[in-house]
Amino acid sequence: MGNREDLLAGARKAVLERGLAKTTARDIAGAAGVSLAAIGYHFGSKDRLITEAIAEGLGGEVGDGMEAAIRAGGAGRSLRESVGPTWTGLLEVIRTNHEALLLSAENALLVARSAESQEFMAQATEVAFGDLADVLRETHPALSAEQARAVVTLYFLLFQGLAMTQLIAPTAEVDGEQLALAVETLCAM
């Protein structure tokens, strides 16, 4: 690995060990085994490095889980029939990635205060939308690219809200069938 990759890995390690608020640039440089100046050279700031490290880590774990939920939920079902099972799978992604999503929620406030980090996250979100739309079209080939993009955008945005709800109210009763009923009701009215 090069310094940039070492810094990303070091940032993830330091943040997971110390927490977002307590992690310093020195902690990250130490965990990465590189100089403190390398953070500025490769990322411009500690906050940008942390944003990229968290987004990359979540993109792997949570993104893979979302893809798997879309595939499993849609297997052998129409798009309408797949809503409940897909959301049941997405809820499981939230439950099994609690700490990573908590870290992402903490980082969201830093991102909201940084135009540079917002730009990075906008680009990362576009990539996520494209990747998830490709998975949805594999599962439901009759969908156009535009339709698949619209559905995964809705899934992604609802997923974000649901993740936040589960972080702050973990005993709130939500299940895939309830969300499927909501979609059916909206379509029928």
Backbone as CSV, one residue per row, in Angstrom:
resi,resn,N_x,N_y,N_z,CA_x,CA_y,CA_z,C_x,C_y,C_z
1,MET,0.833,-1.186,0.000,0.000,0.000,0.000,0.874,1.245,0.000
2,GLY,0.352,2.319,-0.588,1.022,3.606,-0.556,0.547,4.416,0.635
3,ASN,1.135,5.600,0.801,0.755,6.458,1.932,-0.737,6.772,1.962
4,ARG,-1.317,7.035,0.789,-2.743,7.391,0.732,-3.603,6.241,1.276
5,GLU,-3.350,5.031,0.811,-4.108,3.873,1.268,-3.828,3.581,2.739
6,ASP,-2.562,3.782,3.158,-2.218,3.587,4.567,-2.978,4.574,5.448
7,LEU,-3.099,5.806,4.975,-3.835,6.812,5.736,-5.318,6.467,5.853
8,LEU,-5.917,5.996,4.766,-7.327,5.601,4.821,-7.527,4.472,5.831
9,ALA,-6.662,3.471,5.773,-6.761,2.348,6.716,-6.483,2.824,8.141
10,GLY,-5.483,3.687,8.305,-5.153,4.214,9.626,-6.278,5.050,10.208
11,ALA,-6.948,5.830,9.360,-8.073,6.645,9.830,-9.212,5.759,10.304
12,ARG,-9.537,4.723,9.536,-10.610,3.816,9.956,-10.261,3.159,11.291
13,LYS,-9.031,2.709,11.412,-8.585,2.049,12.642,-8.651,3.011,13.830
14,ALA,-8.116,4.206,13.668,-8.079,5.179,14.764,-9.486,5.599,15.186
15,VAL,-10.356,5.842,14.216,-11.716,6.276,14.540,-12.485,5.161,15.242
16,LEU,-12.303,3.933,14.805,-12.995,2.817,15.453,-12.481,2.598,16.876
17,GLU,-11.194,2.829,17.093,-10.617,2.627,18.422,-10.921,3.778,19.372
18,ARG,-10.822,5.016,18.870,-10.916,6.192,19.749,-12.238,6.946,19.648
19,GLY,-12.987,6.705,18.585,-14.200,7.482,18.353,-13.871,8.701,17.504
20,LEU,-14.852,9.182,16.818,-14.643,10.289,15.884,-14.175,11.560,16.590
21,ALA,-14.822,11.924,17.671,-14.506,13.179,18.352,-13.106,13.179,18.977
22,LYS,-12.622,12.027,19.377,-11.339,11.962,20.069,-10.154,11.666,19.154
23,THR,-10.403,11.366,17.904,-9.312,11.017,16.995,-8.597,12.265,16.516
24,THR,-7.287,12.259,16.681,-6.465,13.386,16.226,-5.721,12.997,14.950
25,ALA,-5.180,13.998,14.301,-4.366,13.744,13.114,-3.150,12.893,13.486
26,ARG,-2.595,13.128,14.671,-1.448,12.318,15.126,-1.841,10.852,15.305
27,ASP,-3.041,10.610,15.823,-3.518,9.234,15.976,-3.556,8.534,14.621
28,ILE,-4.085,9.237,13.632,-4.214,8.658,12.291,-2.850,8.403,11.680
29,ALA,-1.970,9.404,11.748,-0.621,9.247,11.181,0.108,8.089,11.864
30,GLY,-0.035,7.994,13.178,0.592,6.893,13.910,0.044,5.541,13.496
31,ALA,-1.273,5.443,13.380,-1.892,4.176,12.977,-1.510,3.802,11.549
32,ALA,-1.267,4.814,10.722,-0.913,4.564,9.323,0.587,4.348,9.141
33,GLY,1.367,4.751,10.129,2.818,4.628,10.020,3.410,5.611,9.025
34,VAL,2.818,6.799,8.926,3.316,7.829,8.009,3.455,9.138,8.772
35,SER,4.052,10.127,8.129,4.235,11.429,8.769,2.913,12.190,8.829
36,LEU,2.847,13.099,9.760,1.669,13.947,9.908,1.437,14.775,8.642
37,ALA,2.493,15.201,8.008,2.389,16.021,6.789,1.709,15.265,5.644
38,ALA,1.764,13.944,5.680,1.153,13.147,4.605,-0.358,13.357,4.535
39,ILE,-0.985,13.653,5.673,-2.431,13.894,5.681,-2.753,15.112,4.824
40,GLY,-2.040,16.200,5.057,-2.257,17.413,4.270,-1.934,17.214,2.801
41,TYR,-0.883,16.490,2.530,-0.471,16.271,1.135,-1.524,15.477,0.362
42,HIS,-2.030,14.408,0.951,-2.957,13.521,0.233,-4.429,13.937,0.337
43,PHE,-4.810,14.582,1.446,-6.236,14.851,1.668,-6.558,16.316,1.953
44,GLY,-5.567,17.101,2.283,-5.812,18.512,2.581,-6.169,18.761,4.034
45,SER,-6.897,17.839,4.640,-7.268,18.003,6.045,-7.609,16.649,6.662
46,LYS,-7.561,16.616,7.982,-7.951,15.408,8.715,-9.418,15.088,8.468
47,ASP,-10.264,16.116,8.454,-11.699,15.882,8.262,-11.989,15.247,6.909
48,ARG,-11.315,15.730,5.870,-11.532,15.145,4.536,-11.059,13.688,4.517
49,LEU,-9.925,13.416,5.141,-9.418,12.046,5.233,-10.435,11.152,5.943
50,ILE,-10.961,11.607,7.060,-11.925,10.802,7.808,-13.184,10.570,6.980
51,THR,-13.646,11.612,6.300,-14.842,11.466,5.453,-14.624,10.392,4.397
52,GLU,-13.494,10.441,3.723,-13.213,9.434,2.690,-13.049,8.044,3.290
53,ALA,-12.388,7.957,4.429,-12.170,6.655,5.065,-13.497,6.022,5.482
54,ILE,-14.376,6.821,6.060,-15.677,6.299,6.492,-16.520,5.923,5.281
55,ALA,-16.546,6.796,4.265,-17.339,6.510,3.065,-16.845,5.250,2.369
56,GLU,-15.536,5.088,2.287,-14.978,3.896,1.637,-15.312,2.643,2.437
57,GLY,-15.182,2.724,3.752,-15.502,1.572,4.597,-16.973,1.205,4.519
58,LEU,-17.844,2.213,4.584,-19.276,1.951,4.482,-19.653,1.458,3.099
59,GLY,-19.003,2.029,2.091,-19.287,1.605,0.719,-19.056,0.119,0.551
60,GLY,-18.047,-0.392,1.227,-17.770,-1.815,1.148,-18.765,-2.642,1.932
61,GLU,-18.876,-2.362,3.204,-19.730,-3.174,4.080,-21.216,-2.955,3.813
62,VAL,-21.655,-1.722,3.961,-23.074,-1.419,3.823,-23.515,-1.528,2.367
63,GLY,-22.694,-1.029,1.462,-23.037,-1.110,0.035,-23.204,-2.550,-0.432
64,ASP,-22.292,-3.424,-0.020,-22.420,-4.839,-0.376,-23.680,-5.444,0.221
65,GLY,-24.002,-5.047,1.453,-25.218,-5.540,2.090,-26.466,-5.066,1.374
66,MET,-26.460,-3.806,0.923,-27.608,-3.278,0.182,-27.785,-4.022,-1.138
67,GLU,-26.675,-4.255,-1.826,-26.741,-5.008,-3.082,-27.314,-6.403,-2.850
68,ALA,-26.840,-7.061,-1.809,-27.322,-8.417,-1.504,-28.816,-8.399,-1.173
69,ALA,-29.278,-7.379,-0.434,-30.701,-7.275,-0.084,-31.549,-7.068,-1.337
70,ILE,-31.067,-6.268,-2.270,-31.811,-6.036,-3.520,-31.878,-7.312,-4.339
71,ARG,-30.757,-8.026,-4.415,-30.743,-9.288,-5.175,-31.665,-10.328,-4.537
72,ALA,-31.517,-10.522,-3.241,-32.316,-11.548,-2.554,-33.795,-11.183,-2.541
73,GLY,-34.106,-9.928,-2.331,-35.498,-9.498,-2.303,-36.179,-9.626,-3.651
74,GLY,-35.424,-9.433,-4.715,-36.011,-9.466,-6.053,-35.991,-10.816,-6.720
75,ALA,-35.272,-11.767,-6.160,-35.122,-13.075,-6.792,-36.475,-13.749,-7.023
76,GLY,-36.838,-13.886,-8.292,-38.061,-14.588,-8.654,-39.342,-13.823,-8.347
77,ARG,-39.248,-12.529,-8.051,-40.421,-11.732,-7.713,-40.540,-10.547,-8.666
78,SER,-41.757,-10.068,-8.827,-41.943,-8.818,-9.566,-41.380,-7.688,-8.701
79,LEU,-41.201,-6.527,-9.294,-40.693,-5.389,-8.534,-41.619,-5.068,-7.358
80,ARG,-42.920,-5.084,-7.598,-43.880,-4.802,-6.523,-43.774,-5.853,-5.417
81,GLU,-43.676,-7.126,-5.790,-43.577,-8.198,-4.792,-42.247,-8.154,-4.036
82,SER,-41.249,-7.542,-4.635,-39.918,-7.533,-4.023,-39.737,-6.456,-2.955
83,VAL,-40.656,-5.485,-2.877,-40.471,-4.372,-1.949,-40.336,-4.855,-0.506
84,GLY,-41.257,-5.665,-0.021,-41.206,-6.148,1.362,-39.945,-6.942,1.669
85,PRO,-39.656,-7.983,0.874,-38.437,-8.758,1.143,-37.144,-7.934,1.014
86,THR,-37.125,-6.997,0.073,-35.933,-6.153,-0.064,-35.749,-5.318,1.195
87,TRP,-36.836,-4.721,1.692,-36.728,-3.902,2.896,-36.415,-4.718,4.131
88,THR,-36.882,-5.931,4.190,-36.501,-6.794,5.303,-34.987,-7.006,5.276
89,GLY,-34.441,-7.220,4.086,-32.992,-7.365,3.933,-32.242,-6.088,4.273
90,LEU,-32.782,-4.944,3.867,-32.132,-3.667,4.166,-32.150,-3.376,5.664
91,LEU,-33.219,-3.750,6.337,-33.263,-3.607,7.797,-32.172,-4.449,8.463
92,GLU,-31.943,-5.624,7.924,-30.889,-6.481,8.470,-29.515,-5.842,8.255
93,VAL,-29.319,-5.185,7.121,-28.056,-4.465,6.872,-27.855,-3.401,7.948
94,ILE,-28.912,-2.693,8.276,-28.818,-1.662,9.317,-28.474,-2.291,10.662
95,ARG,-29.140,-3.369,10.986,-28.916,-4.013,12.293,-27.510,-4.602,12.414
96,THR,-26.967,-5.109,11.332,-25.643,-5.739,11.406,-24.493,-4.750,11.213
97,ASN,-24.807,-3.514,10.885,-23.766,-2.501,10.680,-23.986,-1.292,11.589
98,HIS,-24.497,-1.551,12.776,-24.853,-0.484,13.703,-23.681,0.478,13.954
99,GLU,-22.525,-0.038,14.314,-21.389,0.821,14.652,-20.914,1.636,13.454
100,ALA,-20.862,1.025,12.297,-20.431,1.753,11.096,-21.423,2.870,10.754
101,LEU,-22.714,2.588,10.895,-23.727,3.605,10.609,-23.721,4.702,11.662
102,LEU,-23.440,4.361,12.895,-23.315,5.362,13.956,-22.149,6.299,13.644
103,LEU,-21.053,5.741,13.234,-19.885,6.528,12.853,-20.213,7.431,11.660
104,SER,-20.941,6.903,10.712,-21.343,7.688,9.550,-22.238,8.852,9.960
105,ALA,-23.147,8.610,10.891,-24.033,9.675,11.371,-23.233,10.766,12.084
106,GLU,-22.260,10.371,12.887,-21.394,11.354,13.549,-20.648,12.193,12.520
107,ASN,-20.148,11.546,11.502,-19.367,12.228,10.471,-20.234,13.151,9.612
108,ALA,-21.521,12.860,9.522,-22.414,13.662,8.679,-22.392,15.136,9.074
109,LEU,-22.268,15.421,10.349,-22.218,16.823,10.785,-20.947,17.514,10.317
110,LEU,-19.842,16.792,10.311,-18.604,17.373,9.782,-18.720,17.625,8.281
111,VAL,-19.320,16.676,7.588,-19.501,16.820,6.147,-20.400,18.017,5.849
112,ALA,-21.445,18.185,6.636,-22.389,19.289,6.413,-21.723,20.654,6.548
113,ARG,-20.606,20.708,7.233,-19.902,21.984,7.444,-18.722,22.174,6.492
114,SER,-18.545,21.282,5.553,-17.392,21.363,4.653,-17.827,21.192,3.203
115,ALA,-17.691,22.245,2.428,-18.064,22.179,1.007,-17.236,21.126,0.283
116,GLU,-15.976,21.004,0.642,-15.102,20.008,0.007,-15.579,18.585,0.299
117,SER,-15.943,18.326,1.543,-16.437,16.995,1.900,-17.796,16.731,1.273
118,GLN,-18.622,17.763,1.172,-19.914,17.606,0.513,-19.739,17.229,-0.949
119,GLU,-18.781,17.839,-1.599,-18.498,17.515,-3.008,-18.080,16.044,-3.134
120,PHE,-17.201,15.604,-2.247,-16.779,14.203,-2.260,-17.969,13.280,-2.044
121,MET,-18.810,13.596,-1.054,-19.956,12.744,-0.752,-20.979,12.743,-1.886
122,ALA,-21.139,13.873,-2.565,-22.060,13.925,-3.714,-21.572,12.974,-4.805
123,GLN,-20.273,12.976,-5.057,-19.716,12.064,-6.058,-19.845,10.615,-5.617
124,ALA,-19.569,10.336,-4.350,-19.677,8.966,-3.835,-21.120,8.479,-3.887
125,THR,-22.063,9.367,-3.621,-23.478,9.002,-3.665,-23.908,8.689,-5.089
126,GLU,-23.423,9.457,-6.051,-23.737,9.176,-7.459,-23.235,7.794,-7.861
127,VAL,-22.042,7.443,-7.419,-21.494,6.110,-7.712,-22.374,5.036,-7.073
128,ALA,-22.783,5.264,-5.820,-23.647,4.296,-5.132,-24.966,4.128,-5.875
129,PHE,-25.578,5.239,-6.308,-26.831,5.157,-7.066,-26.633,4.323,-8.328
130,GLY,-25.554,4.575,-9.042,-25.288,3.827,-10.280,-25.081,2.347,-10.026
131,ASP,-24.288,2.027,-9.008,-24.022,0.619,-8.690,-25.302,-0.103,-8.275
132,LEU,-26.098,0.528,-7.418,-27.343,-0.104,-6.975,-28.345,-0.223,-8.121
133,ALA,-28.387,0.768,-9.000,-29.294,0.691,-10.156,-28.903,-0.473,-11.061
134,ASP,-27.605,-0.697,-11.236,-27.149,-1.838,-12.038,-27.620,-3.153,-11.419
135,VAL,-27.519,-3.273,-10.100,-27.957,-4.489,-9.409,-29.468,-4.664,-9.575
136,LEU,-30.214,-3.586,-9.438,-31.669,-3.674,-9.579,-32.053,-4.092,-10.993
137,ARG,-31.342,-3.584,-11.984,-31.645,-3.964,-13.372,-31.262,-5.410,-13.656
138,GLU,-30.238,-5.931,-12.968,-29.901,-7.353,-13.108,-31.052,-8.207,-12.579
139,THR,-31.647,-7.770,-11.474,-32.732,-8.504,-10.837,-34.057,-8.303,-11.563
140,HIS,-34.253,-7.119,-12.116,-35.499,-6.758,-12.821,-35.129,-6.156,-14.179
141,PRO,-34.772,-6.997,-15.151,-34.261,-6.500,-16.430,-35.253,-5.668,-17.247
142,ALA,-36.532,-5.737,-16.934,-37.517,-4.952,-17.681,-37.453,-3.459,-17.333
143,LEU,-36.793,-3.120,-16.243,-36.691,-1.720,-15.848,-35.753,-0.966,-16.783
144,SER,-36.122,0.251,-17.109,-35.209,1.116,-17.845,-34.156,1.627,-16.867
145,ALA,-33.091,2.176,-17.402,-32.047,2.747,-16.546,-32.626,3.864,-15.680
146,GLU,-33.507,4.667,-16.262,-34.123,5.777,-15.528,-35.018,5.257,-14.392
147,GLN,-35.797,4.217,-14.662,-36.657,3.638,-13.633,-35.834,3.028,-12.503
148,ALA,-34.802,2.291,-12.864,-33.947,1.663,-11.851,-33.287,2.724,-10.990
149,ARG,-32.811,3.785,-11.614,-32.178,4.877,-10.874,-33.185,5.511,-9.908
150,ALA,-34.414,5.712,-10.344,-35.439,6.318,-9.486,-35.744,5.422,-8.283
151,VAL,-35.887,4.134,-8.531,-36.207,3.205,-7.434,-35.057,3.139,-6.436
152,VAL,-33.827,3.011,-6.911,-32.717,2.914,-5.955,-32.481,4.242,-5.242
153,THR,-32.794,5.347,-5.873,-32.693,6.634,-5.183,-33.673,6.655,-4.010
154,LEU,-34.899,6.204,-4.254,-35.886,6.120,-3.177,-35.411,5.149,-2.095
155,TYR,-34.945,3.968,-2.494,-34.437,3.002,-1.523,-33.310,3.610,-0.686
156,PHE,-32.366,4.259,-1.354,-31.192,4.826,-0.683,-31.608,5.900,0.328
157,LEU,-32.488,6.796,-0.093,-32.915,7.874,0.799,-33.735,7.334,1.976
158,LEU,-34.610,6.381,1.706,-35.362,5.759,2.798,-34.426,4.984,3.727
159,PHE,-33.434,4.331,3.148,-32.450,3.585,3.937,-31.736,4.532,4.907
160,GLN,-31.335,5.704,4.407,-30.645,6.679,5.262,-31.541,7.091,6.436
161,GLY,-32.802,7.394,6.136,-33.732,7.784,7.194,-34.015,6.655,8.163
162,LEU,-34.164,5.459,7.626,-34.418,4.298,8.465,-33.208,3.988,9.351
163,ALA,-32.015,4.133,8.792,-30.798,3.910,9.584,-30.750,4.890,10.749
164,MET,-31.049,6.154,10.493,-31.039,7.148,11.565,-32.101,6.813,12.611
165,THR,-33.281,6.425,12.163,-34.347,6.062,13.100,-33.917,4.887,13.977
166,GLN,-33.296,3.884,13.383,-32.860,2.716,14.151,-31.728,3.064,15.111
167,LEU,-30.910,4.069,14.757,-29.840,4.488,15.661,-30.388,5.215,16.885
168,ILE,-31.414,6.034,16.687,-31.907,6.839,17.804,-33.128,6.231,18.502
169,ALA,-33.826,5.321,17.818,-35.002,4.657,18.407,-34.987,3.188,18.000
170,PRO,-34.016,2.432,18.512,-33.828,1.052,18.047,-34.993,0.109,18.315
171,THR,-35.876,0.470,19.217,-37.011,-0.407,19.494,-38.242,-0.046,18.666
172,ALA,-38.133,0.983,17.829,-39.256,1.341,16.953,-39.546,0.167,16.035
173,GLU,-40.813,-0.191,15.955,-41.191,-1.354,15.153,-41.345,-0.965,13.688
174,VAL,-40.449,-1.474,12.874,-40.470,-1.250,11.431,-40.110,-2.574,10.784
175,ASP,-40.851,-2.936,9.738,-40.474,-4.141,9.000,-40.738,-3.930,7.516
176,GLY,-40.211,-4.825,6.725,-40.320,-4.720,5.275,-41.743,-4.740,4.777
177,GLU,-42.578,-5.552,5.385,-43.971,-5.641,4.948,-44.721,-4.336,5.211
178,GLN,-44.401,-3.671,6.301,-45.014,-2.384,6.605,-44.653,-1.359,5.525
179,LEU,-43.405,-1.359,5.115,-42.981,-0.432,4.059,-43.613,-0.800,2.719
180,ALA,-43.754,-2.096,2.448,-44.413,-2.530,1.210,-45.870,-2.072,1.197
181,LEU,-46.554,-2.183,2.327,-47.935,-1.722,2.427,-48.020,-0.217,2.174
182,ALA,-47.061,0.534,2.693,-47.058,1.979,2.460,-46.926,2.295,0.974
183,VAL,-46.047,1.588,0.283,-45.859,1.811,-1.154,-47.148,1.441,-1.904
184,GLU,-47.717,0.302,-1.589,-48.973,-0.114,-2.236,-50.075,0.919,-2.006
185,THR,-50.167,1.399,-0.785,-51.200,2.383,-0.460,-50.994,3.671,-1.246
186,LEU,-49.756,4.130,-1.304,-49.469,5.336,-2.086,-49.804,5.175,-3.561
187,CYS,-49.521,4.013,-4.096,-49.798,3.759,-5.517,-51.289,3.638,-5.786
188,ALA,-52.045,3.153,-4.812,-53.483,2.920,-5.010,-54.313,4.198,-4.841
189,MET,-53.776,5.186,-4.223,-54.558,6.403,-3.922,-54.442,7.422,-5.031
